[in-house]
Amino acid sequence: MDRHTVLSAIESALAEVIQGEVPPITEDTRFFEDLFLDSTSVLELLVSLEDHTGLEVDPEELDMDDFASVGTLTDRLTGRLAAGAPAAAGEA
């Protein structure tokens, strides 16, 4: 899965979490300051990302720095994919 695909998955997941139109995002868009997500919204975002990418994301393995912006989360996810992180059940 390439970077563009991960960015698209994040945008789709944000649409589910925000339950409405997602403002235009860039890699510099900040989850908390720009999109006004809270900790519950971030967990919902992770669940949605798992659905969109098939990648299992353990919140315990992530740092708050991973959520500084769309770009930092994309970096983390593409890094996990490149490292061969396990797919969710039913994904292979």
Residue pairs with C-beta under 8 A, 6 or more apart in sequence:
1 53
1 55
1 78
1 81
2 78
3 74
3 78
6 53
6 74
6 77
6 78
6 81
7 27
7 70
7 74
9 49
9 52
9 53
10 25
10 45
10 49
10 70
10 73
10 74
10 77
11 22
11 25
12 48
12 52
13 45
13 48
13 49
13 51
13 52
14 22
14 25
14 35
14 45
15 21
15 22
16 44
16 48
17 37
17 41
17 44
17 45
17 48
18 35
18 41
23 29
23 34
23 35
25 35
25 70
26 70
26 71
27 69
27 70
27 71
27 74
28 69
28 70
28 71
29 35
29 69
29 70
30 68
30 69
31 37
31 42
31 45
31 67
31 68
31 69
31 70
31 73
32 38
32 67
37 45
42 67
43 59
46 57
46 59
49 55
49 57
49 77
50 56
50 57
50 88
53 77
53 81
54 87
54 88
54 91
55 77
55 80
55 81
55 85
55 87
55 88
56 85
56 86
56 87
56 88
57 77
57 80
62 76
65 72
66 72
66 73
66 76
67 73
